[in-house]
Amino acid sequence: MGFFNAIRQWTETRKSKRIADFELEGTCPNCQGRGFNMLESEIMMGSFNDCTGCRGSGSFSDWAETNY
Ligand SMILES: [Zn+2]
């Protein structure tokens, strides 16, 4: 029954690779460096929230501080 383990491993590898990519670019993985999270419902409401990962700065170092 290694199927689920294989999927989990694949997901973890993808996840860490993605975060490494953001680290290279220096942008927050949560908001892709925009500094806010834009959900479809929030666009409709015309309001944006500051990104909780980087506290609105959009930089990877701020995201790393709050997430490690
Ligand atoms: Zn962010």
N, CA, C, O and the ligand as a Tripos MOL2 file, in Angstrom:
@<TRIPOS>MOLECULE
protein
  273   271    69     0     0
PROTEIN
NO_CHARGES

@<TRIPOS>ATOM
      1 N           0.8380   -1.2160    0.0000 N.3       1 MET1
      2 CA          0.0000    0.0000    0.0000 C.3       1 MET1
      3 C           0.8670    1.2580    0.0000 C.2       1 MET1
      4 O           0.6910    2.1350    0.8460 O.2       1 MET1
      5 N           1.7920    1.3460   -0.9360 N.am      2 GLY2
      6 CA          2.6490    2.5150   -0.9790 C.3       2 GLY2
      7 C           2.0880    3.6480   -1.8210 C.2       2 GLY2
      8 O           2.7450    4.6650   -2.0430 O.2       2 GLY2
      9 N           0.8640    3.4530   -2.2820 N.am      3 PHE3
     10 CA          0.2940    4.4220   -3.2220 C.3       3 PHE3
     11 C           0.1320    5.7980   -2.5830 C.2       3 PHE3
     12 O           0.5640    6.8060   -3.1430 O.2       3 PHE3
     13 N          -0.4860    5.8320   -1.4200 N.am      4 PHE4
     14 CA         -0.7300    7.1240   -0.7800 C.3       4 PHE4
     15 C           0.5750    7.7770   -0.3270 C.2       4 PHE4
     16 O           0.7400    8.9960   -0.3880 O.2       4 PHE4
     17 N           1.4910    6.9320    0.1270 N.am      5 ASN5
     18 CA          2.7990    7.4720    0.4990 C.3       5 ASN5
     19 C           3.4870    8.1150   -0.6980 C.2       5 ASN5
     20 O           4.1090    9.1700   -0.5800 O.2       5 ASN5
     21 N           3.3660    7.4650   -1.8470 N.am      6 ALA6
     22 CA          3.9890    8.0010   -3.0600 C.3       6 ALA6
     23 C           3.3740    9.3460   -3.4150 C.2       6 ALA6
     24 O           4.0800   10.2850   -3.7840 O.2       6 ALA6
     25 N           2.0640    9.4310   -3.3010 N.am      7 ILE7
     26 CA          1.3790   10.7040   -3.6050 C.3       7 ILE7
     27 C           1.8040   11.7790   -2.6240 C.2       7 ILE7
     28 O           2.0650   12.9210   -3.0030 O.2       7 ILE7
     29 N           1.8700   11.3930   -1.3410 N.am      8 ARG8
     30 CA          2.2440   12.3860   -0.3400 C.3       8 ARG8
     31 C           3.6700   12.8740   -0.5840 C.2       8 ARG8
     32 O           3.9630   14.0650   -0.4780 O.2       8 ARG8
     33 N           4.5390   11.9370   -0.9090 N.am      9 GLN9
     34 CA          5.9260   12.2990   -1.1690 C.3       9 GLN9
     35 C           6.0130   13.2470   -2.3660 C.2       9 GLN9
     36 O           6.7490   14.2340   -2.3430 O.2       9 GLN9
     37 N           5.2560   12.9320   -3.3990 N.am     10 TRP10
     38 CA          5.2540   13.7500   -4.6060 C.3      10 TRP10
     39 C           4.7660   15.1600   -4.2810 C.2      10 TRP10
     40 O           5.3260   16.1530   -4.7450 O.2      10 TRP10
     41 N           3.7050   15.2220   -3.4690 N.am     11 THR11
     42 CA          3.1620   16.5310   -3.0840 C.3      11 THR11
     43 C           4.1850   17.3300   -2.2920 C.2      11 THR11
     44 O           4.3790   18.5210   -2.5360 O.2      11 THR11
     45 N           4.8400   16.6660   -1.3390 N.am     12 GLU12
     46 CA          5.8350   17.3520   -0.5080 C.3      12 GLU12
     47 C           6.9790   17.8630   -1.3700 C.2      12 GLU12
     48 O           7.4550   18.9830   -1.1860 O.2      12 GLU12
     49 N           7.4140   17.0380   -2.3100 N.am     13 THR13
     50 CA          8.5190   17.4400   -3.1780 C.3      13 THR13
     51 C           8.1160   18.6550   -4.0070 C.2      13 THR13
     52 O           8.8750   19.6150   -4.1400 O.2      13 THR13
     53 N           6.9210   18.5950   -4.5560 N.am     14 ARG14
     54 CA          6.4340   19.7210   -5.3450 C.3      14 ARG14
     55 C           6.3620   20.9860   -4.5010 C.2      14 ARG14
     56 O           6.7700   22.0670   -4.9270 O.2      14 ARG14
     57 N           5.8270   20.8210   -3.2830 N.am     15 LYS15
     58 CA          5.6490   21.9640   -2.3950 C.3      15 LYS15
     59 C           6.9940   22.6290   -2.0830 C.2      15 LYS15
     60 O           7.1370   23.8480   -2.1780 O.2      15 LYS15
     61 N           7.9810   21.7940   -1.7060 N.am     16 SER16
     62 CA          9.2660   22.3770   -1.3180 C.3      16 SER16
     63 C           9.9700   22.9770   -2.5270 C.2      16 SER16
     64 O          10.6890   23.9690   -2.4070 O.2      16 SER16
     65 N           9.7610   22.3720   -3.6900 N.am     17 LYS17
     66 CA         10.3620   22.9330   -4.8940 C.3      17 LYS17
     67 C           9.7470   24.2950   -5.2000 C.2      17 LYS17
     68 O          10.4440   25.2300   -5.5950 O.2      17 LYS17
     69 N           8.4510   24.3910   -5.0160 N.am     18 ARG18
     70 CA          7.7840   25.6640   -5.2850 C.3      18 ARG18
     71 C           8.2920   26.7440   -4.3410 C.2      18 ARG18
     72 O           8.5630   27.8700   -4.7580 O.2      18 ARG18
     73 N           8.4210   26.3880   -3.0520 N.am     19 ILE19
     74 CA          8.8850   27.3800   -2.0790 C.3      19 ILE19
     75 C          10.3090   27.8180   -2.4130 C.2      19 ILE19
     76 O          10.6620   28.9880   -2.2720 O.2      19 ILE19
     77 N          11.1330   26.8420   -2.8650 N.am     20 ALA20
     78 CA         12.5080   27.1840   -3.2580 C.3      20 ALA20
     79 C          12.4990   28.1510   -4.4320 C.2      20 ALA20
     80 O          13.3280   29.0590   -4.5030 O.2      20 ALA20
     81 N          11.5710   27.9580   -5.3420 N.am     21 ASP21
     82 CA         11.4660   28.8650   -6.4870 C.3      21 ASP21
     83 C          11.1360   30.2800   -6.0220 C.2      21 ASP21
     84 O          11.7080   31.2570   -6.5040 O.2      21 ASP21
     85 N          10.2000   30.3720   -5.0730 N.am     22 PHE22
     86 CA          9.8330   31.6960   -4.5650 C.3      22 PHE22
     87 C          10.9930   32.3360   -3.8150 C.2      22 PHE22
     88 O          11.1870   33.5510   -3.8450 O.2      22 PHE22
     89 N          11.7680   31.4680   -3.1310 N.am     23 GLU23
     90 CA         12.9150   31.9940   -2.3960 C.3      23 GLU23
     91 C          13.9130   32.6190   -3.3730 C.2      23 GLU23
     92 O          14.4900   33.6720   -3.0990 O.2      23 GLU23
     93 N          14.1050   31.9600   -4.5100 N.am     24 LEU24
     94 CA         15.0160   32.4880   -5.5270 C.3      24 LEU24
     95 C          14.5350   33.8440   -6.0310 C.2      24 LEU24
     96 O          15.3260   34.7660   -6.2330 O.2      24 LEU24
     97 N          13.2280   33.9460   -6.2300 N.am     25 GLU25
     98 CA         12.6790   35.1950   -6.7530 C.3      25 GLU25
     99 C          12.5450   36.2500   -5.6660 C.2      25 GLU25
    100 O          12.4290   37.4420   -5.9540 O.2      25 GLU25
    101 N          12.5620   35.7920   -4.3860 N.am     26 GLY26
    102 CA         12.4200   36.7230   -3.2720 C.3      26 GLY26
    103 C          11.0000   37.1980   -3.0740 C.2      26 GLY26
    104 O          10.7710   38.2600   -2.4950 O.2      26 GLY26
    105 N          10.0280   36.4080   -3.5560 N.am     27 THR27
    106 CA          8.6430   36.8170   -3.4150 C.3      27 THR27
    107 C           7.8890   35.8740   -2.4900 C.2      27 THR27
    108 O           8.2490   34.7050   -2.3500 O.2      27 THR27
    109 N           6.8630   36.3810   -1.8730 N.am     28 CYS28
    110 CA          6.0510   35.6100   -0.9330 C.3      28 CYS28
    111 C           5.2570   34.5350   -1.6690 C.2      28 CYS28
    112 O           4.5620   34.8430   -2.6380 O.2      28 CYS28
    113 N           5.3470   33.2640   -1.2220 N.am     29 PRO29
    114 CA          4.6080   32.1810   -1.8850 C.3      29 PRO29
    115 C           3.0980   32.3050   -1.7240 C.2      29 PRO29
    116 O           2.3490   31.8130   -2.5670 O.2      29 PRO29
    117 N           2.6470   32.9410   -0.6760 N.am     30 ASN30
    118 CA          1.2090   33.0520   -0.4370 C.3      30 ASN30
    119 C           0.5270   33.9600   -1.4530 C.2      30 ASN30
    120 O          -0.5570   33.6550   -1.9510 O.2      30 ASN30
    121 N           1.1770   35.0730   -1.7510 N.am     31 CYS31
    122 CA          0.5200   36.0740   -2.5980 C.3      31 CYS31
    123 C           1.2970   36.3070   -3.8870 C.2      31 CYS31
    124 O           0.9550   37.2000   -4.6630 O.2      31 CYS31
    125 N           2.3470   35.5080   -4.1250 N.am     32 GLN32
    126 CA          3.2020   35.6740   -5.3100 C.3      32 GLN32
    127 C           3.7950   37.0740   -5.4010 C.2      32 GLN32
    128 O           4.0140   37.6000   -6.4920 O.2      32 GLN32
    129 N           4.0500   37.6710   -4.2380 N.am     33 GLY33
    130 CA          4.7320   38.9520   -4.1950 C.3      33 GLY33
    131 C           3.8360   40.1590   -4.3680 C.2      33 GLY33
    132 O           4.3250   41.2850   -4.4580 O.2      33 GLY33
    133 N           2.5180   39.9420   -4.4190 N.am     34 ARG34
    134 CA          1.6150   41.0750   -4.6160 C.3      34 ARG34
    135 C           1.3640   41.8380   -3.3210 C.2      34 ARG34
    136 O           1.0430   43.0260   -3.3350 O.2      34 ARG34
    137 N           1.5180   41.1230   -2.1890 N.am     35 GLY35
    138 CA          1.3070   41.7840   -0.9010 C.3      35 GLY35
    139 C          -0.1150   41.6680   -0.3890 C.2      35 GLY35
    140 O          -0.4150   42.0990    0.7240 O.2      35 GLY35
    141 N          -0.9870   41.0910   -1.1940 N.am     36 PHE36
    142 CA         -2.3580   40.8920   -0.7020 C.3      36 PHE36
    143 C          -2.9160   39.6130   -1.3060 C.2      36 PHE36
    144 O          -2.4660   39.1510   -2.3550 O.2      36 PHE36
    145 N          -3.8800   39.0680   -0.6380 N.am     37 ASN37
    146 CA         -4.5630   37.8910   -1.1540 C.3      37 ASN37
    147 C          -5.8320   38.3330   -1.8650 C.2      37 ASN37
    148 O          -6.6620   39.0520   -1.3080 O.2      37 ASN37
    149 N          -5.9630   37.8890   -3.0970 N.am     38 MET38
    150 CA         -7.0990   38.3270   -3.8810 C.3      38 MET38
    151 C          -7.9700   37.1110   -4.1700 C.2      38 MET38
    152 O          -7.6530   36.3030   -5.0440 O.2      38 MET38
    153 N          -9.0520   36.9880   -3.4440 N.am     39 LEU39
    154 CA         -9.9990   35.9230   -3.7190 C.3      39 LEU39
    155 C         -11.0790   36.4640   -4.6480 C.2      39 LEU39
    156 O         -11.3520   37.6640   -4.6890 O.2      39 LEU39
    157 N         -11.6770   35.5510   -5.3860 N.am     40 GLU40
    158 CA        -12.6760   35.9830   -6.3470 C.3      40 GLU40
    159 C         -13.7970   36.7730   -5.6640 C.2      40 GLU40
    160 O         -14.2800   37.7770   -6.1860 O.2      40 GLU40
    161 N         -14.1970   36.2880   -4.4760 N.am     41 SER41
    162 CA        -15.2840   36.9610   -3.7640 C.3      41 SER41
    163 C         -14.8650   38.3650   -3.3430 C.2      41 SER41
    164 O         -15.6860   39.2810   -3.2880 O.2      41 SER41
    165 N         -13.5640   38.5240   -3.0430 N.am     42 GLU42
    166 CA        -13.1000   39.8320   -2.5890 C.3      42 GLU42
    167 C         -13.0110   40.8230   -3.7450 C.2      42 GLU42
    168 O         -13.2070   42.0260   -3.5700 O.2      42 GLU42
    169 N         -12.7120   40.2890   -4.9310 N.am     43 ILE43
    170 CA        -12.7110   41.1600   -6.1070 C.3      43 ILE43
    171 C         -14.1230   41.7000   -6.3340 C.2      43 ILE43
    172 O         -14.3100   42.8790   -6.6340 O.2      43 ILE43
    173 N         -15.1060   40.8220   -6.1880 N.am     44 MET44
    174 CA        -16.5030   41.2260   -6.3600 C.3      44 MET44
    175 C         -16.8860   42.2900   -5.3370 C.2      44 MET44
    176 O         -17.6140   43.2340   -5.6480 O.2      44 MET44
    177 N         -16.3820   42.1230   -4.1040 N.am     45 MET45
    178 CA        -16.7000   43.0690   -3.0430 C.3      45 MET45
    179 C         -15.8640   44.3410   -3.1770 C.2      45 MET45
    180 O         -16.1780   45.3610   -2.5640 O.2      45 MET45
    181 N         -14.8030   44.2790   -3.9770 N.am     46 GLY46
    182 CA        -13.9410   45.4340   -4.1570 C.3      46 GLY46
    183 C         -13.0180   45.6560   -2.9830 C.2      46 GLY46
    184 O         -12.5520   46.7740   -2.7660 O.2      46 GLY46
    185 N         -12.7400   44.5980   -2.2100 N.am     47 SER47
    186 CA        -11.8420   44.7660   -1.0650 C.3      47 SER47
    187 C         -10.7640   43.6960   -1.0900 C.2      47 SER47
    188 O         -11.0300   42.5450   -1.4350 O.2      47 SER47
    189 N          -9.5680   44.0700   -0.7300 N.am     48 PHE48
    190 CA         -8.4580   43.1240   -0.6600 C.3      48 PHE48
    191 C          -7.9340   43.0700    0.7570 C.2      48 PHE48
    192 O          -7.9830   44.0490    1.5020 O.2      48 PHE48
    193 N          -7.4240   41.8860    1.1160 N.am     49 ASN49
    194 CA         -6.8060   41.7430    2.4270 C.3      49 ASN49
    195 C          -5.2940   41.7090    2.2750 C.2      49 ASN49
    196 O          -4.7660   41.1100    1.3380 O.2      49 ASN49
    197 N          -4.6040   42.3560    3.2020 N.am     50 ASP50
    198 CA         -3.1560   42.2080    3.2400 C.3      50 ASP50
    199 C          -2.8200   40.7360    3.4050 C.2      50 ASP50
    200 O          -3.4850   40.0230    4.1570 O.2      50 ASP50
    201 N          -1.8000   40.2830    2.7110 N.am     51 CYS51
    202 CA         -1.3870   38.8930    2.7960 C.3      51 CYS51
    203 C          -0.9620   38.5680    4.2200 C.2      51 CYS51
    204 O          -0.1720   39.2970    4.8210 O.2      51 CYS51
    205 N          -1.4920   37.4620    4.7620 N.am     52 THR52
    206 CA         -1.1360   37.0940    6.1240 C.3      52 THR52
    207 C           0.2540   36.4830    6.1840 C.2      52 THR52
    208 O           0.8880   36.4960    7.2390 O.2      52 THR52
    209 N           0.7420   35.9450    5.0590 N.am     53 GLY53
    210 CA          2.0510   35.3030    5.0420 C.3      53 GLY53
    211 C           3.1820   36.3000    5.1750 C.2      53 GLY53
    212 O           4.1340   36.0620    5.9180 O.2      53 GLY53
    213 N           3.0900   37.4160    4.4650 N.am     54 CYS54
    214 CA          4.1940   38.3800    4.4400 C.3      54 CYS54
    215 C           3.7770   39.7070    5.0530 C.2      54 CYS54
    216 O           4.5420   40.6720    5.0410 O.2      54 CYS54
    217 N           2.5660   39.7550    5.5860 N.am     55 ARG55
    218 CA          2.0180   40.9740    6.1980 C.3      55 ARG55
    219 C           2.0200   42.1500    5.2340 C.2      55 ARG55
    220 O           2.2410   43.2960    5.6270 O.2      55 ARG55
    221 N           1.7730   41.8490    3.9780 N.am     56 GLY56
    222 CA          1.5540   42.9070    3.0070 C.3      56 GLY56
    223 C           2.7880   43.3940    2.2760 C.2      56 GLY56
    224 O           2.6850   44.2530    1.4000 O.2      56 GLY56
    225 N           3.9690   42.8560    2.6230 N.am     57 SER57
    226 CA          5.1770   43.3640    1.9800 C.3      57 SER57
    227 C           5.4510   42.6500    0.6530 C.2      57 SER57
    228 O           6.0670   43.2210   -0.2470 O.2      57 SER57
    229 N           4.9930   41.4020    0.5360 N.am     58 GLY58
    230 CA          5.2140   40.6390   -0.6870 C.3      58 GLY58
    231 C           6.5990   40.0480   -0.8040 C.2      58 GLY58
    232 O           6.9350   39.4780   -1.8420 O.2      58 GLY58
    233 N           7.4130   40.1660    0.2290 N.am     59 SER59
    234 CA          8.7900   39.6780    0.1360 C.3      59 SER59
    235 C           8.9400   38.3210    0.8140 C.2      59 SER59
    236 O           8.2710   38.0260    1.8040 O.2      59 SER59
    237 N           9.8300   37.5020    0.2610 N.am     60 PHE60
    238 CA         10.0220   36.1470    0.7660 C.3      60 PHE60
    239 C          10.5620   36.1430    2.1860 C.2      60 PHE60
    240 O          10.1860   35.2870    2.9880 O.2      60 PHE60
    241 N          11.4450   37.0930    2.5120 N.am     61 SER61
    242 CA         12.0710   37.0870    3.8400 C.3      61 SER61
    243 C          11.0180   37.3120    4.9240 C.2      61 SER61
    244 O          11.0950   36.7100    5.9950 O.2      61 SER61
    245 N          10.0310   38.1780    4.6530 N.am     62 ASP62
    246 CA          8.9650   38.3850    5.6310 C.3      62 ASP62
    247 C           8.0960   37.1410    5.7530 C.2      62 ASP62
    248 O           7.6560   36.7800    6.8450 O.2      62 ASP62
    249 N           7.8550   36.4890    4.6180 N.am     63 TRP63
    250 CA          7.0670   35.2600    4.6460 C.3      63 TRP63
    251 C           7.8120   34.1990    5.4490 C.2      63 TRP63
    252 O           7.2020   33.5050    6.2620 O.2      63 TRP63
    253 N           9.1280   34.0610    5.2340 N.am     64 ALA64
    254 CA          9.9190   33.0520    5.9370 C.3      64 ALA64
    255 C           9.9060   33.3070    7.4390 C.2      64 ALA64
    256 O           9.8760   32.3700    8.2360 O.2      64 ALA64
    257 N           9.9290   34.5780    7.8180 N.am     65 GLU65
    258 CA          9.9090   34.9230    9.2410 C.3      65 GLU65
    259 C           8.6330   34.4360    9.9150 C.2      65 GLU65
    260 O           8.6810   33.9320   11.0370 O.2      65 GLU65
    261 N           7.5070   34.5790    9.2530 N.am     66 THR66
    262 CA          6.2360   34.2060    9.8660 C.3      66 THR66
    263 C           5.9180   32.7300    9.6790 C.2      66 THR66
    264 O           5.0220   32.2100   10.3440 O.2      66 THR66
    265 N           6.6350   32.0370    8.7840 N.am     67 ASN67
    266 CA          6.2700   30.6530    8.4800 C.3      67 ASN67
    267 C           7.3150   29.6280    8.8610 C.2      67 ASN67
    268 O           7.1020   28.4370    8.6380 O.2      67 ASN67
    269 N           8.4230   30.0370    9.4200 N.am     68 TYR68
    270 CA          9.4220   29.0480    9.8470 C.3      68 TYR68
    271 C           9.6440   29.1110   11.3400 C.2      68 TYR68
    272 O          10.4510   28.3520   11.8770 O.2      68 TYR68
    273 ZN          2.3950   37.5290    0.8140 Zn       69 ZN69
@<TRIPOS>BOND
     1     1     2 1
     2     2     3 1
     3     3     4 2
     4     3     5 am
     5     5     6 1
     6     6     7 1
     7     7     8 2
     8     7     9 am
     9     9    10 1
    10    10    11 1
    11    11    12 2
    12    11    13 am
    13    13    14 1
    14    14    15 1
    15    15    16 2
    16    15    17 am
    17    17    18 1
    18    18    19 1
    19    19    20 2
    20    19    21 am
    21    21    22 1
    22    22    23 1
    23    23    24 2
    24    23    25 am
    25    25    26 1
    26    26    27 1
    27    27    28 2
    28    27    29 am
    29    29    30 1
    30    30    31 1
    31    31    32 2
    32    31    33 am
    33    33    34 1
    34    34    35 1
    35    35    36 2
    36    35    37 am
    37    37    38 1
    38    38    39 1
    39    39    40 2
    40    39    41 am
    41    41    42 1
    42    42    43 1
    43    43    44 2
    44    43    45 am
    45    45    46 1
    46    46    47 1
    47    47    48 2
    48    47    49 am
    49    49    50 1
    50    50    51 1
    51    51    52 2
    52    51    53 am
    53    53    54 1
    54    54    55 1
    55    55    56 2
    56    55    57 am
    57    57    58 1
    58    58    59 1
    59    59    60 2
    60    59    61 am
    61    61    62 1
    62    62    63 1
    63    63    64 2
    64    63    65 am
    65    65    66 1
    66    66    67 1
    67    67    68 2
    68    67    69 am
    69    69    70 1
    70    70    71 1
    71    71    72 2
    72    71    73 am
    73    73    74 1
    74    74    75 1
    75    75    76 2
    76    75    77 am
    77    77    78 1
    78    78    79 1
    79    79    80 2
    80    79    81 am
    81    81    82 1
    82    82    83 1
    83    83    84 2
    84    83    85 am
    85    85    86 1
    86    86    87 1
    87    87    88 2
    88    87    89 am
    89    89    90 1
    90    90    91 1
    91    91    92 2
    92    91    93 am
    93    93    94 1
    94    94    95 1
    95    95    96 2
    96    95    97 am
    97    97    98 1
    98    98    99 1
    99    99   100 2
   100    99   101 am
   101   101   102 1
   102   102   103 1
   103   103   104 2
   104   103   105 am
   105   105   106 1
   106   106   107 1
   107   107   108 2
   108   107   109 am
   109   109   110 1
   110   110   111 1
   111   111   112 2
   112   111   113 am
   113   113   114 1
   114   114   115 1
   115   115   116 2
   116   115   117 am
   117   117   118 1
   118   118   119 1
   119   119   120 2
   120   119   121 am
   121   121   122 1
   122   122   123 1
   123   123   124 2
   124   123   125 am
   125   125   126 1
   126   126   127 1
   127   127   128 2
   128   127   129 am
   129   129   130 1
   130   130   131 1
   131   131   132 2
   132   131   133 am
   133   133   134 1
   134   134   135 1
   135   135   136 2
   136   135   137 am
   137   137   138 1
   138   138   139 1
   139   139   140 2
   140   139   141 am
   141   141   142 1
   142   142   143 1
   143   143   144 2
   144   143   145 am
   145   145   146 1
   146   146   147 1
   147   147   148 2
   148   147   149 am
   149   149   150 1
   150   150   151 1
   151   151   152 2
   152   151   153 am
   153   153   154 1
   154   154   155 1
   155   155   156 2
   156   155   157 am
   157   157   158 1
   158   158   159 1
   159   159   160 2
   160   159   161 am
   161   161   162 1
   162   162   163 1
   163   163   164 2
   164   163   165 am
   165   165   166 1
   166   166   167 1
   167   167   168 2
   168   167   169 am
   169   169   170 1
   170   170   171 1
   171   171   172 2
   172   171   173 am
   173   173   174 1
   174   174   175 1
   175   175   176 2
   176   175   177 am
   177   177   178 1
   178   178   179 1
   179   179   180 2
   180   179   181 am
   181   181   182 1
   182   182   183 1
   183   183   184 2
   184   183   185 am
   185   185   186 1
   186   186   187 1
   187   187   188 2
   188   187   189 am
   189   189   190 1
   190   190   191 1
   191   191   192 2
   192   191   193 am
   193   193   194 1
   194   194   195 1
   195   195   196 2
   196   195   197 am
   197   197   198 1
   198   198   199 1
   199   199   200 2
   200   199   201 am
   201   201   202 1
   202   202   203 1
   203   203   204 2
   204   203   205 am
   205   205   206 1
   206   206   207 1
   207   207   208 2
   208   207   209 am
   209   209   210 1
   210   210   211 1
   211   211   212 2
   212   211   213 am
   213   213   214 1
   214   214   215 1
   215   215   216 2
   216   215   217 am
   217   217   218 1
   218   218   219 1
   219   219   220 2
   220   219   221 am
   221   221   222 1
   222   222   223 1
   223   223   224 2
   224   223   225 am
   225   225   226 1
   226   226   227 1
   227   227   228 2
   228   227   229 am
   229   229   230 1
   230   230   231 1
   231   231   232 2
   232   231   233 am
   233   233   234 1
   234   234   235 1
   235   235   236 2
   236   235   237 am
   237   237   238 1
   238   238   239 1
   239   239   240 2
   240   239   241 am
   241   241   242 1
   242   242   243 1
   243   243   244 2
   244   243   245 am
   245   245   246 1
   246   246   247 1
   247   247   248 2
   248   247   249 am
   249   249   250 1
   250   250   251 1
   251   251   252 2
   252   251   253 am
   253   253   254 1
   254   254   255 1
   255   255   256 2
   256   255   257 am
   257   257   258 1
   258   258   259 1
   259   259   260 2
   260   259   261 am
   261   261   262 1
   262   262   263 1
   263   263   264 2
   264   263   265 am
   265   265   266 1
   266   266   267 1
   267   267   268 2
   268   267   269 am
   269   269   270 1
   270   270   271 1
   271   271   272 2
@<TRIPOS>SUBSTRUCTURE
     1 MET1         2 RESIDUE 1 A MET
     2 GLY2         6 RESIDUE 1 A GLY
     3 PHE3        10 RESIDUE 1 A PHE
     4 PHE4        14 RESIDUE 1 A PHE
     5 ASN5        18 RESIDUE 1 A ASN
     6 ALA6        22 RESIDUE 1 A ALA
     7 ILE7        26 RESIDUE 1 A ILE
     8 ARG8        30 RESIDUE 1 A ARG
     9 GLN9        34 RESIDUE 1 A GLN
    10 TRP10       38 RESIDUE 1 A TRP
    11 THR11       42 RESIDUE 1 A THR
    12 GLU12       46 RESIDUE 1 A GLU
    13 THR13       50 RESIDUE 1 A THR
    14 ARG14       54 RESIDUE 1 A ARG
    15 LYS15       58 RESIDUE 1 A LYS
    16 SER16       62 RESIDUE 1 A SER
    17 LYS17       66 RESIDUE 1 A LYS
    18 ARG18       70 RESIDUE 1 A ARG
    19 ILE19       74 RESIDUE 1 A ILE
    20 ALA20       78 RESIDUE 1 A ALA
    21 ASP21       82 RESIDUE 1 A ASP
    22 PHE22       86 RESIDUE 1 A PHE
    23 GLU23       90 RESIDUE 1 A GLU
    24 LEU24       94 RESIDUE 1 A LEU
    25 GLU25       98 RESIDUE 1 A GLU
    26 GLY26      102 RESIDUE 1 A GLY
    27 THR27      106 RESIDUE 1 A THR
    28 CYS28      110 RESIDUE 1 A CYS
    29 PRO29      114 RESIDUE 1 A PRO
    30 ASN30      118 RESIDUE 1 A ASN
    31 CYS31      122 RESIDUE 1 A CYS
    32 GLN32      126 RESIDUE 1 A GLN
    33 GLY33      130 RESIDUE 1 A GLY
    34 ARG34      134 RESIDUE 1 A ARG
    35 GLY35      138 RESIDUE 1 A GLY
    36 PHE36      142 RESIDUE 1 A PHE
    37 ASN37      146 RESIDUE 1 A ASN
    38 MET38      150 RESIDUE 1 A MET
    39 LEU39      154 RESIDUE 1 A LEU
    40 GLU40      158 RESIDUE 1 A GLU
    41 SER41      162 RESIDUE 1 A SER
    42 GLU42      166 RESIDUE 1 A GLU
    43 ILE43      170 RESIDUE 1 A ILE
    44 MET44      174 RESIDUE 1 A MET
    45 MET45      178 RESIDUE 1 A MET
    46 GLY46      182 RESIDUE 1 A GLY
    47 SER47      186 RESIDUE 1 A SER
    48 PHE48      190 RESIDUE 1 A PHE
    49 ASN49      194 RESIDUE 1 A ASN
    50 ASP50      198 RESIDUE 1 A ASP
    51 CYS51      202 RESIDUE 1 A CYS
    52 THR52      206 RESIDUE 1 A THR
    53 GLY53      210 RESIDUE 1 A GLY
    54 CYS54      214 RESIDUE 1 A CYS
    55 ARG55      218 RESIDUE 1 A ARG
    56 GLY56      222 RESIDUE 1 A GLY
    57 SER57      226 RESIDUE 1 A SER
    58 GLY58      230 RESIDUE 1 A GLY
    59 SER59      234 RESIDUE 1 A SER
    60 PHE60      238 RESIDUE 1 A PHE
    61 SER61      242 RESIDUE 1 A SER
    62 ASP62      246 RESIDUE 1 A ASP
    63 TRP63      250 RESIDUE 1 A TRP
    64 ALA64      254 RESIDUE 1 A ALA
    65 GLU65      258 RESIDUE 1 A GLU
    66 THR66      262 RESIDUE 1 A THR
    67 ASN67      266 RESIDUE 1 A ASN
    68 TYR68      270 RESIDUE 1 A TYR
    69 ZN69       273 GROUP 0 **** ****
